[in-house]
């Protein structure tokens, strides 16, 4: 009889621990995202990407991106901006919701900020190259508008591109999906860019 009591208490304890872990996971997964965003500074990159979060450099564009955890309900991990942006690398930024349409962000936020920093926009209508609207079977939406902003100043040229981030779009945790625009804003530079 004593042996059965021990097994019963072990099973009850294991069920209790599993329930506690599940409850904590659900509570953490549904809490507000509370993103750490880039604030205004004397550095041009801070003014251009104010209100965005820097996610990292050369991130894979798949659901395996290290800044988005699919298995744990952790918040997207914002990184400090690098001291310098160098050519040959892609720098990934995210914007919290509501971000509306990517083209609105290009026309009303990024393009005016680049112009205010003395950059000339070099491509098509107002410097924004509309790449198209991809209608795919995205979870949580029916498609995504993509764009690229080409800019230059002195010996610096660069592009800010916008594209789908499947790690955010298909993330099972609301703390990610309901906090972030499911897209990447990707900065690439060439030449001497003192951002």
C-alpha positions as YAML, in Angstrom:
chain: A
units: angstrom
residues:
- id: 1
  name: UNK
  ca: [0.00, 0.00, 0.00]
- id: 2
  name: UNK
  ca: [2.89, 2.39, 0.80]
- id: 3
  name: UNK
  ca: [4.50, 1.72, -2.62]
- id: 4
  name: UNK
  ca: [1.24, 2.63, -4.41]
- id: 5
  name: UNK
  ca: [1.00, 5.93, -2.49]
- id: 6
  name: UNK
  ca: [4.50, 6.90, -3.56]
- id: 7
  name: UNK
  ca: [3.69, 6.20, -7.23]
- id: 8
  name: UNK
  ca: [0.39, 8.06, -6.96]
- id: 9
  name: UNK
  ca: [2.10, 11.15, -5.48]
- id: 10
  name: UNK
  ca: [4.82, 11.00, -8.13]
- id: 11
  name: UNK
  ca: [2.22, 10.92, -10.92]
- id: 12
  name: UNK
  ca: [0.21, 13.75, -9.32]
- id: 13
  name: UNK
  ca: [3.42, 15.79, -8.90]
- id: 14
  name: UNK
  ca: [4.41, 15.26, -12.53]
- id: 15
  name: UNK
  ca: [0.93, 16.26, -13.72]
- id: 16
  name: UNK
  ca: [1.07, 19.35, -11.50]
- id: 17
  name: UNK
  ca: [4.49, 20.39, -12.81]
- id: 18
  name: UNK
  ca: [3.41, 19.85, -16.44]
- id: 19
  name: UNK
  ca: [0.24, 21.91, -15.83]
- id: 20
  name: UNK
  ca: [2.26, 24.71, -14.21]
- id: 21
  name: UNK
  ca: [4.71, 24.80, -17.15]
- id: 22
  name: UNK
  ca: [1.80, 24.89, -19.62]
- id: 23
  name: UNK
  ca: [0.03, 27.71, -17.75]
- id: 24
  name: UNK
  ca: [3.22, 29.78, -17.51]
- id: 25
  name: UNK
  ca: [3.87, 29.25, -21.24]
- id: 26
  name: UNK
  ca: [0.38, 30.35, -22.20]
- id: 27
  name: UNK
  ca: [0.48, 33.40, -19.90]
- id: 28
  name: UNK
  ca: [3.88, 34.45, -21.26]
- id: 29
  name: UNK
  ca: [2.80, 33.82, -24.85]
- id: 30
  name: UNK
  ca: [-0.24, 36.08, -24.61]
- id: 31
  name: UNK
  ca: [1.31, 39.02, -22.71]
- id: 32
  name: UNK
  ca: [2.00, 42.35, -24.47]
- id: 33
  name: UNK
  ca: [5.19, 42.42, -26.51]
- id: 34
  name: UNK
  ca: [6.64, 45.57, -24.90]
- id: 35
  name: UNK
  ca: [9.29, 46.09, -27.61]
- id: 36
  name: UNK
  ca: [12.56, 47.92, -27.01]
- id: 37
  name: UNK
  ca: [12.62, 50.44, -29.83]
- id: 38
  name: UNK
  ca: [15.30, 52.69, -31.28]
- id: 39
  name: UNK
  ca: [15.06, 56.23, -29.93]
- id: 40
  name: UNK
  ca: [16.18, 59.55, -31.38]
- id: 41
  name: UNK
  ca: [19.90, 60.34, -31.16]
- id: 42
  name: UNK
  ca: [22.52, 62.46, -32.85]
- id: 43
  name: UNK
  ca: [23.44, 59.53, -35.09]
- id: 44
  name: UNK
  ca: [21.62, 59.42, -38.49]
- id: 45
  name: UNK
  ca: [20.73, 55.71, -38.22]
- id: 46
  name: UNK
  ca: [18.88, 56.37, -34.97]
- id: 47
  name: UNK
  ca: [16.84, 59.16, -36.59]
- id: 48
  name: UNK
  ca: [16.09, 57.12, -39.75]
- id: 49
  name: UNK
  ca: [15.01, 54.01, -37.81]
- id: 50
  name: UNK
  ca: [13.45, 55.72, -34.79]
- id: 51
  name: UNK
  ca: [10.53, 53.59, -33.57]
- id: 52
  name: UNK
  ca: [11.97, 50.41, -35.13]
- id: 53
  name: UNK
  ca: [13.81, 47.58, -33.39]
- id: 54
  name: UNK
  ca: [17.17, 46.35, -34.68]
- id: 55
  name: UNK
  ca: [17.05, 42.54, -34.94]
- id: 56
  name: UNK
  ca: [20.57, 41.76, -36.11]
- id: 57
  name: UNK
  ca: [22.92, 41.29, -39.02]
- id: 58
  name: UNK
  ca: [22.70, 38.69, -41.82]
- id: 59
  name: UNK
  ca: [19.69, 36.87, -40.39]
- id: 60
  name: UNK
  ca: [18.21, 33.94, -42.31]
- id: 61
  name: UNK
  ca: [14.89, 34.80, -43.94]
- id: 62
  name: UNK
  ca: [13.24, 31.63, -42.68]
- id: 63
  name: UNK
  ca: [11.26, 30.69, -39.62]
- id: 64
  name: UNK
  ca: [14.56, 29.59, -38.07]
- id: 65
  name: UNK
  ca: [15.73, 33.18, -37.55]
- id: 66
  name: UNK
  ca: [17.43, 33.37, -34.14]
- id: 67
  name: UNK
  ca: [15.65, 36.54, -33.03]
- id: 68
  name: UNK
  ca: [12.21, 34.89, -33.17]
- id: 69
  name: UNK
  ca: [11.64, 31.87, -30.95]
- id: 70
  name: UNK
  ca: [8.94, 29.51, -32.28]
- id: 71
  name: UNK
  ca: [8.99, 27.14, -29.34]
- id: 72
  name: UNK
  ca: [9.03, 29.48, -26.34]
- id: 73
  name: UNK
  ca: [6.80, 32.50, -25.82]
- id: 74
  name: UNK
  ca: [9.68, 34.94, -25.60]
- id: 75
  name: UNK
  ca: [9.62, 38.45, -26.93]
- id: 76
  name: UNK
  ca: [11.49, 39.35, -30.09]
- id: 77
  name: UNK
  ca: [15.02, 40.17, -28.99]
- id: 78
  name: UNK
  ca: [16.07, 43.66, -30.03]
- id: 79
  name: UNK
  ca: [19.80, 44.24, -30.39]
- id: 80
  name: UNK
  ca: [21.86, 47.42, -30.00]
- id: 81
  name: UNK
  ca: [22.70, 49.09, -33.31]
- id: 82
  name: UNK
  ca: [26.20, 48.33, -34.61]
- id: 83
  name: UNK
  ca: [28.75, 51.14, -34.40]
- id: 84
  name: UNK
  ca: [29.12, 51.10, -38.21]
- id: 85
  name: UNK
  ca: [27.20, 49.62, -41.12]
- id: 86
  name: UNK
  ca: [29.56, 47.98, -43.60]
- id: 87
  name: UNK
  ca: [29.01, 46.69, -47.11]
- id: 88
  name: UNK
  ca: [28.51, 43.02, -47.71]
- id: 89
  name: UNK
  ca: [26.03, 42.63, -44.85]
- id: 90
  name: UNK
  ca: [22.28, 42.89, -44.43]
- id: 91
  name: UNK
  ca: [20.96, 44.69, -41.34]
- id: 92
  name: UNK
  ca: [17.46, 43.65, -40.21]
- id: 93
  name: UNK
  ca: [14.93, 45.92, -38.53]
- id: 94
  name: UNK
  ca: [11.36, 45.34, -37.37]
- id: 95
  name: UNK
  ca: [8.50, 47.74, -36.73]
- id: 96
  name: UNK
  ca: [5.77, 47.22, -34.15]
- id: 97
  name: UNK
  ca: [2.13, 46.98, -35.16]
- id: 98
  name: UNK
  ca: [0.15, 48.72, -36.43]
- id: 99
  name: UNK
  ca: [2.49, 49.22, -39.35]
- id: 100
  name: UNK
  ca: [-0.36, 49.42, -41.87]
- id: 101
  name: UNK
  ca: [0.99, 48.87, -45.35]
- id: 102
  name: UNK
  ca: [4.70, 48.65, -46.08]
- id: 103
  name: UNK
  ca: [4.33, 51.24, -48.84]
- id: 104
  name: UNK
  ca: [2.92, 53.73, -46.34]
- id: 105
  name: UNK
  ca: [5.98, 53.17, -44.15]
- id: 106
  name: UNK
  ca: [8.18, 53.77, -47.22]
- id: 107
  name: UNK
  ca: [6.36, 56.91, -48.38]
- id: 108
  name: UNK
  ca: [5.49, 58.55, -45.06]
- id: 109
  name: UNK
  ca: [8.24, 57.43, -42.70]
- id: 110
  name: UNK
  ca: [11.48, 56.14, -44.23]
- id: 111
  name: UNK
  ca: [11.73, 58.27, -47.41]
- id: 112
  name: UNK
  ca: [11.16, 61.60, -45.57]
- id: 113
  name: UNK
  ca: [13.66, 60.63, -42.86]
- id: 114
  name: UNK
  ca: [16.30, 59.73, -45.46]
- id: 115
  name: UNK
  ca: [15.72, 63.07, -47.23]
- id: 116
  name: UNK
  ca: [15.98, 64.93, -43.91]
- id: 117
  name: UNK
  ca: [19.43, 63.36, -43.45]
- id: 118
  name: UNK
  ca: [20.52, 64.75, -46.84]
- id: 119
  name: UNK
  ca: [20.17, 61.54, -48.87]
- id: 120
  name: UNK
  ca: [18.91, 61.62, -52.45]
- id: 121
  name: UNK
  ca: [16.42, 58.90, -53.33]
- id: 122
  name: UNK
  ca: [17.51, 57.39, -56.62]
- id: 123
  name: UNK
  ca: [14.81, 55.07, -57.94]
- id: 124
  name: UNK
  ca: [11.49, 55.63, -59.75]
- id: 125
  name: UNK
  ca: [8.57, 57.38, -58.02]
- id: 126
  name: UNK
  ca: [9.79, 59.42, -55.04]
- id: 127
  name: UNK
  ca: [12.77, 57.10, -54.69]
- id: 128
  name: UNK
  ca: [10.65, 54.06, -53.90]
- id: 129
  name: UNK
  ca: [10.75, 51.04, -56.17]
- id: 130
  name: UNK
  ca: [7.52, 49.09, -55.85]
- id: 131
  name: UNK
  ca: [8.41, 45.43, -56.27]
- id: 132
  name: UNK
  ca: [4.83, 44.20, -56.28]
- id: 133
  name: UNK
  ca: [2.21, 42.56, -54.17]
- id: 134
  name: UNK
  ca: [2.73, 38.88, -53.50]
- id: 135
  name: UNK
  ca: [-0.51, 37.01, -52.92]
- id: 136
  name: UNK
  ca: [0.46, 33.86, -51.12]
- id: 137
  name: UNK
  ca: [-1.34, 31.76, -48.58]
- id: 138
  name: UNK
  ca: [0.18, 33.53, -45.59]
- id: 139
  name: UNK
  ca: [-1.06, 32.67, -42.12]
- id: 140
  name: UNK
  ca: [-2.73, 35.79, -40.74]
- id: 141
  name: UNK
  ca: [-2.91, 37.63, -44.07]
- id: 142
  name: UNK
  ca: [-3.36, 37.20, -47.76]
- id: 143
  name: UNK
  ca: [-0.22, 38.82, -49.10]
- id: 144
  name: UNK
  ca: [2.51, 41.37, -48.64]
- id: 145
  name: UNK
  ca: [3.60, 44.47, -50.51]
- id: 146
  name: UNK
  ca: [7.33, 44.67, -51.14]
- id: 147
  name: UNK
  ca: [9.44, 47.74, -51.86]
- id: 148
  name: UNK
  ca: [13.00, 49.00, -51.93]
- id: 149
  name: UNK
  ca: [14.23, 52.51, -51.28]
- id: 150
  name: UNK
  ca: [17.54, 53.33, -52.96]
- id: 151
  name: UNK
  ca: [19.43, 56.28, -51.53]
- id: 152
  name: UNK
  ca: [22.80, 58.00, -51.89]
- id: 153
  name: UNK
  ca: [24.86, 60.80, -50.40]
- id: 154
  name: UNK
  ca: [28.50, 61.59, -51.06]
- id: 155
  name: UNK
  ca: [30.31, 58.21, -51.13]
- id: 156
  name: UNK
  ca: [27.43, 56.28, -49.57]
- id: 157
  name: UNK
  ca: [24.75, 54.34, -51.41]
- id: 158
  name: UNK
  ca: [22.24, 52.02, -49.84]
- id: 159
  name: UNK
  ca: [18.94, 50.23, -50.07]
- id: 160
  name: UNK
  ca: [16.21, 49.67, -47.52]
- id: 161
  name: UNK
  ca: [14.17, 46.69, -48.64]
- id: 162
  name: UNK
  ca: [10.92, 45.31, -47.26]
- id: 163
  name: UNK
  ca: [9.88, 41.69, -47.40]
- id: 164
  name: UNK
  ca: [8.05, 38.89, -45.62]
- id: 165
  name: UNK
  ca: [9.35, 37.55, -42.30]
- id: 166
  name: UNK
  ca: [7.91, 34.06, -42.01]
- id: 167
  name: UNK
  ca: [9.32, 33.74, -38.49]
- id: 168
  name: UNK
  ca: [6.94, 36.44, -37.28]
- id: 169
  name: UNK
  ca: [4.03, 35.78, -39.66]
- id: 170
  name: UNK
  ca: [3.74, 32.08, -38.80]
- id: 171
  name: UNK
  ca: [4.80, 32.33, -35.15]
- id: 172
  name: UNK
  ca: [2.38, 30.46, -32.87]
- id: 173
  name: UNK
  ca: [2.78, 32.96, -30.01]
- id: 174
  name: UNK
  ca: [0.59, 36.10, -29.92]
- id: 175
  name: UNK
  ca: [3.36, 37.96, -28.05]
- id: 176
  name: UNK
  ca: [5.19, 37.96, -31.39]
- id: 177
  name: UNK
  ca: [2.35, 37.98, -33.96]
- id: 178
  name: UNK
  ca: [0.33, 40.74, -32.25]
- id: 179
  name: UNK
  ca: [3.33, 42.99, -31.56]
- id: 180
  name: UNK
  ca: [5.36, 43.06, -34.78]
- id: 181
  name: UNK
  ca: [4.77, 43.82, -38.45]
- id: 182
  name: UNK
  ca: [5.39, 40.41, -40.10]
- id: 183
  name: UNK
  ca: [8.07, 41.85, -42.35]
- id: 184
  name: UNK
  ca: [11.77, 42.62, -42.41]
- id: 185
  name: UNK
  ca: [13.12, 46.07, -43.17]
- id: 186
  name: UNK
  ca: [16.58, 45.25, -44.53]
- id: 187
  name: UNK
  ca: [19.36, 47.83, -44.85]
- id: 188
  name: UNK
  ca: [22.32, 47.22, -47.14]
- id: 189
  name: UNK
  ca: [25.03, 49.80, -47.80]
- id: 190
  name: UNK
  ca: [27.94, 50.30, -50.19]
- id: 191
  name: UNK
  ca: [30.83, 52.69, -49.90]
- id: 192
  name: UNK
  ca: [31.61, 54.95, -46.96]
- id: 193
  name: UNK
  ca: [28.33, 55.26, -45.05]
- id: 194
  name: UNK
  ca: [28.62, 57.05, -41.75]
- id: 195
  name: UNK
  ca: [25.22, 56.15, -40.40]
...
